[in-house]
Amino acid sequence: MRFSLQTLSLLALALPLQVEVSSARSLQERATSVADWVAGEIPIALSGLFRNIGSSGEFAKTANTGAVIASPSTVGPDYYFQWTRDAAMVFKVLLNQYINGNTTLEGLLKTYATANDKLQKTTNPSGSYTTGGIGEPKFLVGGGAFTGNWGRPQLDGPAIRATVLIKFANMMIDAGQTSYVTSNLYDSGFPTNTVIKADLEYVANNWKSSGFDLWEEINSIHFFTFMVQYRALVEGAELANRLGDTGAAAWYASQAAAIKNRLTEFWSPSKGYLITSLNNNARSGLDCGTLLGSLHGNGARGFAVYPPTSDEVLVTLQALVDVMKPLYGINSAPGAPGIAIGRYPEDVYDGAGTSIANPWFICTLTTAEVLYTASKGFSTAGKITVSSLTQSFFRQFLPSATAGTTYASGSTGFSTLVAGLKTYGDTFVATAQLHAANNGSLSEQFGRNDGFMTGARDLTWSYASFLTTAAARTGKLAF
């Protein structure tokens, strides 16, 4: 996304998804509320995902079975490749659908595992199966190595892929398919011949190394990467223990603990927010990748570090919104429903080259997803404690919010704060709604001044980001 060194339902599969340009327009031209738009967009976004999955997808017929193309765009920019991270984000969405009852997706999830086992074993510029090649971020759609200049290695993709397949493996074991798991997903051998264990070994042995960030530009140590690595190793240790691989489980758990200890390094007391990368003085450190790290680095159980409910994440979100607001002309346009969010304030990637950067659907929707997830998290906890750090943030919703006060479930203050978080999230979804095509297609970016969609068309991750946001909004994000 990309400037660096350099089945489901018949409805979803049948929906037309033509390429269409959007423009900045008044909300009055939109016939639906945010809730109605989200409901209507869900099958369109699902269709968008399937169209980009090889080899049956309309836009991915030349791709290997189970491969996920980033976009059908082949020029200005050329995104007709498969990225480990992007594919894992897509299959995280499909796994959530599977968890929520769509059992027809089991075969596709198994195909994804098989396809990625092959990718792991494809020698590439980052190395071979046992010498670092698992950290290669990008492959040809046919499964071959991409040998051009690129920001490599990238250490987040193997962790996210492992997290998806670990959850799937546990579900297969619960369904009596342990032999499938031990033959294809996780064995106790060393060296391993299975996809999950290969990823976990790579993460456990390489997390201390620098690598490129999720935007493929900065070679450093990154918050997003640490967060997803931490989650993968915690959940990987649990799976290893379940399958009797206790030595590996202890190793993964020890490395997860070490990552957890280092995550505090990303909090900057002087700046008052979480920075995205260490030792990068050329930027402010504000980045929507931090919000993505909070979402994708936290599981459903109690091992969370910097979850969306944390003071640090909420104030970082607001700092990002505040710095983005004056950057883009559309944010001050009459009738603008909310603030469009880009990757980071110093960004110069315009979707095809370098000039002036634009807001992204991923980042605008991710901001909403953090707020929805925080709202649900506080509701589950049954209380919100306002601190000196978050007093200003919560006063957007409750002007009388006071540091040191705990608002308990059932109180007016608690209800106001929880509702305020969701309403605030809706403003970001409304912004995405405003700049999406009338037929629901989503590109990578939309123009900072005119609101027209730009960058790669039908971006698979844009659709995935919408779908996780929609699930968080309705409280159905099971994974």
C-alpha positions as CSV (number, residue, x, y, z in Angstrom):
1,M,0.0,0.0,0.0
2,R,2.6,0.3,-1.4
3,F,5.4,2.7,-1.3
4,S,8.6,1.4,0.0
5,L,12.0,0.5,-1.0
6,Q,10.1,0.3,-2.9
7,T,-19.9,-20.1,-0.7
8,L,-20.3,-17.4,1.7
9,S,-23.9,-16.6,0.7
10,L,-25.1,-16.7,-2.9
11,L,-26.2,-13.1,-2.4
12,A,-22.6,-12.1,-1.6
13,L,-21.2,-14.0,-4.5
14,A,-23.7,-12.8,-7.0
15,L,-23.7,-9.1,-6.3
16,P,-22.3,-6.9,-9.1
17,L,-19.4,-4.8,-8.1
18,Q,-18.5,-2.4,-10.9
19,V,-15.7,0.1,-10.6
20,E,-17.1,3.5,-9.9
21,V,-15.6,6.8,-8.9
22,S,-17.1,8.6,-5.9
23,S,-17.0,12.3,-5.2
24,A,-17.4,14.5,-2.2
25,R,-21.1,14.9,-1.8
26,S,-23.6,16.0,0.8
27,L,-25.0,13.4,3.1
28,Q,-28.5,14.4,1.8
29,E,-27.6,12.5,-1.4
30,R,-27.2,9.3,0.7
31,A,-30.6,7.6,1.0
32,T,-29.7,5.7,4.2
33,S,-28.5,6.1,7.7
34,V,-25.2,4.8,8.8
35,A,-26.9,1.7,10.2
36,D,-28.8,1.0,7.0
37,W,-25.7,1.7,4.9
38,V,-23.6,-0.7,6.9
39,A,-26.3,-3.4,6.5
40,G,-26.4,-2.9,2.8
41,E,-22.6,-2.7,2.4
42,I,-21.9,-6.0,4.2
43,P,-22.9,-8.3,1.2
44,I,-21.1,-6.0,-1.2
45,A,-17.9,-6.1,0.8
46,L,-18.1,-9.9,1.1
47,S,-18.5,-10.1,-2.6
48,G,-15.5,-7.8,-2.9
49,L,-13.4,-10.2,-0.9
50,F,-14.4,-13.2,-2.9
51,R,-13.8,-11.5,-6.2
52,N,-10.1,-11.1,-5.1
53,I,-9.5,-14.7,-4.0
54,G,-8.0,-17.1,-6.6
55,S,-8.7,-18.8,-8.6
56,S,-12.5,-18.6,-8.7
57,G,-12.7,-14.9,-8.0
58,E,-13.7,-12.7,-10.9
59,F,-10.6,-10.5,-10.4
60,A,-8.2,-13.3,-9.4
61,K,-8.7,-16.0,-12.1
62,T,-5.0,-16.1,-12.8
63,A,-4.1,-16.4,-9.1
64,N,-3.4,-19.7,-7.3
65,T,-6.3,-21.3,-5.5
66,G,-6.5,-19.7,-2.1
67,A,-4.3,-16.7,-3.0
68,V,-5.6,-13.2,-2.1
69,I,-4.8,-10.5,-4.5
70,A,-4.4,-7.1,-2.9
71,S,-6.3,-5.4,-5.7
72,P,-7.1,-6.0,-9.4
73,S,-5.3,-2.8,-10.2
74,T,-2.3,-3.6,-12.4
75,V,-1.1,-0.1,-13.2
76,G,-0.9,3.2,-11.3
77,P,-0.5,1.3,-8.9
78,D,0.2,-2.3,-9.6
79,Y,-1.2,-4.3,-6.6
80,Y,-1.8,-7.5,-8.5
81,F,0.3,-9.5,-6.0
82,Q,-0.4,-11.4,-2.8
83,W,0.8,-10.1,0.5
84,T,1.0,-12.4,3.6
85,R,-0.4,-9.7,5.9
86,D,-3.3,-8.7,3.6
87,A,-4.3,-12.3,3.0
88,A,-4.3,-13.0,6.7
89,M,-6.5,-9.9,7.4
90,V,-9.0,-11.2,4.8
91,F,-9.1,-14.7,6.2
92,K,-9.5,-13.3,9.6
93,V,-12.8,-11.9,8.4
94,L,-13.8,-15.2,6.8
95,L,-12.9,-17.1,10.0
96,N,-15.2,-14.7,11.9
97,Q,-17.9,-15.6,9.4
98,Y,-17.1,-19.3,10.0
99,I,-17.2,-18.9,13.8
100,N,-20.6,-17.1,13.5
101,G,-22.1,-20.1,11.7
102,N,-21.1,-20.2,8.0
103,T,-19.7,-23.7,8.0
104,T,-19.4,-23.7,4.2
105,L,-16.2,-21.8,4.6
106,E,-14.3,-24.8,6.2
107,G,-13.0,-25.9,2.8
108,L,-11.8,-22.4,1.9
109,L,-10.0,-22.1,5.2
110,K,-8.2,-25.4,4.6
111,T,-7.3,-24.2,1.1
112,Y,-5.8,-21.0,2.6
113,A,-3.7,-23.1,4.9
114,T,-2.4,-25.3,2.1
115,A,-1.6,-22.4,-0.1
116,N,0.3,-20.7,2.6
117,D,2.3,-23.8,3.4
118,K,3.5,-23.7,-0.2
119,L,4.4,-20.0,0.2
120,Q,6.4,-20.6,3.3
121,K,8.4,-23.2,1.4
122,T,9.0,-20.9,-1.6
123,T,12.6,-19.6,-1.6
124,N,12.7,-15.9,-2.0
125,P,14.9,-12.9,-1.5
126,S,14.4,-13.1,2.3
127,G,15.7,-16.7,2.3
128,S,14.5,-20.2,2.3
129,Y,12.0,-22.1,4.5
130,T,14.6,-22.4,7.3
131,T,16.7,-19.3,6.7
132,G,14.2,-16.4,6.9
133,G,12.0,-16.8,3.8
134,I,8.9,-16.9,6.0
135,G,9.4,-13.1,6.6
136,E,9.0,-12.4,2.9
137,P,6.0,-10.0,2.6
138,K,5.0,-10.3,-1.1
139,F,4.6,-13.0,-3.7
140,L,3.4,-13.3,-7.3
141,V,-0.2,-14.3,-7.6
142,G,0.8,-17.7,-9.0
143,G,2.9,-18.4,-5.9
144,G,6.3,-17.6,-7.2
145,A,8.8,-15.4,-5.5
146,F,8.8,-11.6,-6.1
147,T,12.4,-10.8,-6.7
148,G,12.2,-7.0,-7.2
149,N,13.5,-4.4,-4.7
150,W,11.2,-4.2,-1.7
151,G,11.0,-3.5,2.0
152,R,11.9,-6.9,3.4
153,P,11.6,-8.7,5.8
154,Q,8.2,-7.8,7.3
155,L,7.7,-9.6,10.6
156,D,3.9,-9.1,11.1
157,G,2.4,-11.3,8.4
158,P,3.5,-14.6,9.8
159,A,2.1,-13.7,13.2
160,I,-1.3,-12.7,11.9
161,R,-1.5,-15.8,9.7
162,A,-0.6,-17.9,12.7
163,T,-3.3,-16.3,14.8
164,V,-6.0,-17.0,12.1
165,L,-4.9,-20.6,11.7
166,I,-4.5,-21.3,15.5
167,K,-8.1,-20.4,16.0
168,F,-9.1,-22.6,13.1
169,A,-7.0,-25.4,14.4
170,N,-8.7,-25.3,17.8
171,M,-12.1,-25.4,16.1
172,M,-11.0,-28.4,14.0
173,I,-9.8,-30.2,17.2
174,D,-13.2,-29.4,18.8
175,A,-14.9,-30.9,15.8
176,G,-12.9,-34.2,16.0
177,Q,-10.4,-33.3,13.3
178,T,-7.2,-33.5,15.3
179,S,-5.5,-35.7,12.7
180,Y,-6.0,-32.9,10.1
181,V,-4.5,-30.4,12.5
182,T,-1.4,-32.5,13.4
183,S,-0.8,-33.4,9.7
184,N,-1.3,-30.0,8.2
185,L,-1.4,-27.2,10.8
186,Y,0.7,-28.0,13.8
187,D,3.0,-30.9,14.5
188,S,5.4,-31.5,17.3
189,G,8.4,-32.0,15.1
190,F,11.5,-29.9,15.0
191,P,12.2,-28.9,12.4
192,T,8.5,-28.7,11.6
193,N,6.6,-29.4,8.4
194,T,3.4,-27.6,9.3
195,V,2.2,-24.0,8.6
196,I,1.4,-22.8,12.1
197,K,4.4,-24.1,13.9
198,A,6.7,-22.8,11.1
199,D,5.2,-19.3,11.7
200,L,5.5,-19.5,15.4
201,E,9.1,-20.6,15.3
202,Y,9.8,-17.8,12.9
203,V,8.1,-15.2,15.2
204,A,9.7,-16.6,18.4
205,N,13.2,-16.5,16.9
206,N,13.0,-13.2,15.0
207,W,10.9,-10.8,17.0
208,K,13.9,-9.0,18.3
209,S,15.1,-8.2,14.8
210,S,14.1,-5.0,13.0
211,G,11.9,-5.2,9.9
212,F,9.7,-3.1,7.8
213,D,6.4,-1.7,9.1
214,L,3.0,-2.5,7.8
215,W,3.2,0.4,5.3
216,E,6.5,-1.1,4.0
217,E,8.5,2.1,4.5
218,I,10.4,2.1,7.8
219,N,12.9,-0.5,8.9
220,S,12.7,-0.5,12.7
221,I,10.9,-2.0,15.7
222,H,7.2,-1.4,15.4
223,F,4.2,-1.3,17.8
224,F,1.9,-3.1,15.3
225,T,4.4,-5.9,14.8
226,F,5.1,-6.4,18.4
227,M,1.3,-6.5,19.2
228,V,0.5,-9.2,16.6
229,Q,3.6,-11.2,17.5
230,Y,2.7,-11.1,21.2
231,R,-0.9,-12.4,20.5
232,A,0.4,-15.1,18.1
233,L,2.9,-16.5,20.7
234,V,0.4,-16.4,23.6
235,E,-2.2,-18.3,21.5
236,G,0.4,-20.5,20.0
237,A,1.6,-21.6,23.4
238,E,-1.9,-22.6,24.3
239,L,-2.3,-24.6,21.2
240,A,1.1,-26.3,21.7
241,N,0.1,-27.3,25.2
242,R,-3.2,-28.6,24.0
243,L,-1.3,-30.9,21.5
244,G,1.3,-32.0,24.0
245,D,4.2,-30.0,22.6
246,T,5.0,-28.6,26.0
247,G,8.6,-27.6,25.3
248,A,7.6,-25.4,22.4
249,A,4.7,-24.0,24.5
250,A,7.1,-22.9,27.2
251,W,9.4,-21.3,24.6
252,Y,6.6,-19.4,22.9
253,A,5.2,-18.2,26.3
254,S,8.6,-17.0,27.4
255,Q,9.1,-15.0,24.2
256,A,5.6,-13.5,24.5
257,A,6.4,-12.3,28.0
258,A,9.6,-10.7,26.7
259,I,7.6,-8.8,24.0
260,K,5.1,-7.7,26.6
261,N,7.8,-6.2,28.7
262,R,9.1,-4.2,25.7
263,L,5.7,-2.9,24.6
264,T,5.9,-0.2,27.3
265,E,8.7,1.4,25.3
266,F,6.1,2.7,22.8
267,W,4.4,5.0,25.3
268,S,5.9,8.5,25.1
269,P,5.1,10.5,28.2
270,S,6.4,13.7,26.6
271,K,4.1,13.3,23.6
272,G,1.2,11.8,25.5
273,Y,0.5,9.0,23.0
274,L,1.8,5.7,21.7
275,I,4.4,6.0,19.0
276,T,4.4,3.6,16.1
277,S,8.1,2.9,15.7
278,L,11.2,3.1,17.9
279,N,14.2,5.2,16.9
280,N,12.4,7.1,14.2
281,N,12.8,10.8,14.9
282,A,11.8,11.8,11.4
283,R,8.1,11.4,12.2
284,S,5.8,12.4,15.0
285,G,5.0,8.8,15.7
286,L,1.3,9.1,15.2
287,D,0.1,6.4,12.9
288,C,-3.1,4.5,12.3
289,G,-1.0,1.4,12.5
290,T,-1.0,1.8,16.2
291,L,-4.8,1.5,16.3
292,L,-4.6,-1.5,14.1
293,G,-2.1,-3.0,16.5
294,S,-4.5,-2.5,19.4
295,L,-7.3,-4.3,17.5
296,H,-5.3,-7.2,16.0
297,G,-2.9,-7.7,18.8
298,N,-5.6,-8.4,21.4
299,G,-7.5,-11.6,21.8
300,A,-10.9,-12.2,23.4
301,R,-9.4,-13.4,26.6
302,G,-7.6,-11.7,29.4
303,F,-4.1,-11.3,28.1
304,A,-4.7,-8.0,26.4
305,V,-1.9,-5.3,26.2
306,Y,-3.0,-1.9,25.2
307,P,-6.6,-2.9,24.2
308,P,-9.0,-0.3,22.8
309,T,-10.3,0.4,26.3
310,S,-6.9,1.4,27.5
311,D,-6.2,5.1,28.3
312,E,-3.1,5.0,26.1
313,V,-5.0,3.8,23.0
314,L,-7.9,6.3,23.5
315,V,-5.7,9.3,23.8
316,T,-3.5,8.1,20.9
317,L,-6.7,7.8,18.8
318,Q,-7.7,11.3,19.6
319,A,-4.2,12.7,18.9
320,L,-4.4,11.1,15.5
321,V,-7.8,12.5,14.8
322,D,-6.7,16.0,15.9
323,V,-3.6,16.0,13.6
324,M,-5.6,14.7,10.7
325,K,-8.4,17.1,10.9
326,P,-6.6,20.1,9.4
327,L,-4.7,18.1,6.8
328,Y,-7.5,17.3,4.5
329,G,-9.9,19.8,2.9
330,I,-12.8,17.4,3.0
331,N,-12.7,17.5,6.8
332,S,-13.8,21.1,6.8
333,A,-16.3,20.8,3.9
334,P,-19.9,21.9,4.7
335,G,-21.9,18.9,5.9
336,A,-18.8,16.7,6.5
337,P,-20.0,14.0,8.9
338,G,-16.7,13.4,10.6
339,I,-13.0,13.3,10.1
340,A,-11.2,11.4,7.4
341,I,-8.1,9.6,8.6
342,G,-4.9,8.8,6.7
343,R,-2.0,6.6,7.6
344,Y,0.2,9.2,9.4
345,P,0.6,13.0,9.1
346,E,3.9,13.0,7.2
347,D,2.6,10.7,4.5
348,V,3.4,11.6,0.9
349,Y,2.1,8.5,-0.9
350,D,-0.9,9.5,-3.1
351,G,-1.9,6.1,-4.4
352,A,0.3,6.1,-7.4
353,G,3.5,8.0,-6.5
354,T,4.6,10.7,-4.1
355,S,3.0,14.1,-3.9
356,I,0.5,14.8,-1.1
357,A,-1.2,11.9,0.7
358,N,-4.9,11.2,1.1
359,P,-7.2,9.6,3.7
360,W,-7.6,5.8,3.6
361,F,-10.7,3.7,4.0
362,I,-8.7,1.3,6.2
363,C,-7.6,4.1,8.6
364,T,-11.0,5.9,8.7
365,L,-12.8,2.6,9.4
366,T,-10.2,1.4,11.9
367,T,-10.7,4.5,14.0
368,A,-14.4,3.6,14.2
369,E,-13.6,0.0,15.0
370,V,-11.5,1.0,18.0
371,L,-14.3,3.1,19.3
372,Y,-16.9,0.4,18.9
373,T,-14.6,-2.2,20.5
374,A,-14.0,0.1,23.4
375,S,-17.7,0.8,23.8
376,K,-18.4,-3.0,24.0
377,G,-15.4,-3.5,26.2
378,F,-16.5,-1.0,28.8
379,S,-20.1,-2.4,28.6
380,T,-18.7,-5.9,29.4
381,A,-16.6,-4.6,32.2
382,G,-19.5,-2.6,33.7
383,K,-17.5,0.5,34.5
384,I,-15.4,3.3,33.1
385,T,-12.8,5.0,35.2
386,V,-11.8,8.4,33.9
387,S,-8.1,9.3,34.5
388,S,-6.2,12.5,34.2
389,L,-5.0,11.1,30.8
390,T,-8.5,10.5,29.4
391,Q,-10.5,13.3,31.1
392,S,-10.4,15.5,28.0
393,F,-11.2,12.6,25.7
394,F,-14.3,11.6,27.7
395,R,-15.5,15.2,28.1
396,Q,-16.4,15.0,24.4
397,F,-19.3,12.9,25.5
398,L,-19.9,13.9,29.1
399,P,-18.7,17.4,29.8
400,S,-18.7,16.8,33.5
401,A,-16.4,13.7,33.3
402,T,-13.9,14.0,36.1
403,A,-10.5,12.4,36.5
404,G,-10.6,9.8,39.3
405,T,-14.3,9.1,38.9
406,T,-15.6,5.6,38.1
407,Y,-18.9,5.5,36.3
408,A,-20.6,2.2,36.9
409,S,-23.1,0.3,34.7
410,G,-26.6,1.6,35.3
411,S,-25.6,5.2,36.0
412,T,-26.5,8.0,33.6
413,G,-22.8,8.9,33.2
414,F,-21.8,5.4,32.2
415,S,-24.7,5.1,29.7
416,T,-23.7,8.5,28.2
417,L,-20.1,7.6,27.8
418,V,-20.7,4.2,26.2
419,A,-23.3,5.6,23.8
420,G,-20.9,8.5,23.0
421,L,-18.1,6.2,22.0
422,K,-20.4,4.4,19.5
423,T,-21.9,7.6,18.2
424,Y,-18.3,9.0,17.7
425,G,-17.5,5.8,15.8
426,D,-20.5,6.3,13.5
427,T,-19.0,9.7,12.4
428,F,-16.0,7.8,10.9
429,V,-18.2,5.2,9.2
430,A,-20.4,8.1,7.8
431,T,-17.2,9.6,6.4
432,A,-16.4,6.3,4.6
433,Q,-20.0,6.1,3.5
434,L,-19.8,9.5,2.0
435,H,-16.7,8.8,-0.1
436,A,-17.5,5.2,-1.1
437,A,-18.9,4.6,-4.6
438,N,-22.6,4.6,-4.9
439,N,-22.5,0.9,-5.6
440,G,-20.4,0.3,-2.5
441,S,-17.0,-0.4,-4.0
442,L,-14.1,0.7,-2.0
443,S,-10.7,1.8,-3.2
444,E,-7.5,2.3,-1.2
445,Q,-7.8,6.1,-0.7
446,F,-10.1,9.0,-1.3
447,G,-9.0,12.5,-2.3
448,R,-8.1,14.9,0.5
449,N,-9.7,17.8,-1.2
450,D,-12.3,16.4,-3.7
451,G,-13.3,13.2,-2.0
452,F,-13.0,11.1,-5.1
453,M,-11.8,7.5,-4.7
454,T,-8.2,7.1,-5.7
455,G,-5.3,4.6,-5.4
456,A,-5.8,0.9,-6.0
457,R,-9.4,0.0,-6.9
458,D,-11.4,-2.6,-5.0
459,L,-8.8,-2.9,-2.3
460,T,-9.3,-6.2,-0.6
461,W,-8.1,-4.9,2.8
462,S,-10.6,-2.0,2.5
463,Y,-13.4,-4.5,2.3
464,A,-11.9,-6.5,5.2
465,S,-11.6,-3.4,7.3
466,F,-15.2,-2.5,6.6
467,L,-16.4,-5.9,7.6
468,T,-14.5,-6.1,10.9
469,T,-15.8,-2.6,11.7
470,A,-19.3,-3.6,10.9
471,A,-19.0,-6.7,13.1
472,A,-17.6,-4.6,16.0
473,R,-20.5,-2.1,15.6
474,T,-23.0,-4.9,16.1
475,G,-21.0,-6.7,18.7
476,K,-20.5,-9.8,16.5
477,L,-16.8,-9.7,16.2
478,A,-16.0,-13.2,17.6
479,F,-12.4,-13.3,16.8
